[in-house]
Amino acid sequence: MSSFSAFVSVAQEMQTVRDLCDRAPAGLRKDAARLHLGDAEKAVTEHRDADCLRSLSAAVAALE
């Protein structure tokens, strides 16, 4: 059951970051965040949750 909870957490974090990227104004920061989001999506399809979360954190940092 804990692996399911971890999956939900990663999925929720992915959706949150997608929403942040969608609402961000166009520009270099949004472009950088989109690159990190793409890396996160690739990592999640390869079942590398830790890498996914790192990429999501980098995406959020790029938007700040």
N, C-alpha and C positions, 0 to 999 in steps of 0.2 A: 504494500500500500504506500510506503514512503516514496518509491520510485514514481508512482502516479502523482503524488503531491508535488514532487520535484518537477515533473513534466508540466503540470498545470502552472506552476510558478514561472517556468521558462516561457511558456505560451503567453501567460499574462504579461510578462515583461516585454516580450516581443511586440505584443499588441500596443502596449503603452508607448514604446519607442516609435513604432510606426505612426501612431497618432501624433506624437511630438514632431516627427519629420514632416508629416502632412501639413501641420499647422505652421511650420516654420516659414519665414519669408525666403524667397528665392535668393540664392547667393552662394558664396564659397562654403560657408558653414553648412548649409543644407546639402550641398554636393558631397562634402566630406562625410557628413552623417549618413547619407545614402550609401556611400561606399562601405562604411562600417556595418550598416544594416544588411547589405548584401552578403558580407562576410558572415554575419550572424545567421542569416537564412541558410547559407551553405553549411555552416557548422551544425545547425539543428537537424538538417536532413541527414548528416553523417553521424548523428547521435553523440555529438561532442558538446554537451551542455555547458561545461566550464568555458570552452572557447566561445560559445554563443554568448554567454553572459558577459565575457570580457569585451566582445565586439559591441554588444549593446551599451555597455558602459562607455566605450570609446565614442559611440554615436552620440550619446547624451552630452559627453564632454565637448564634442565638436560643435554642438549647438549652443553651448554656453559662451 
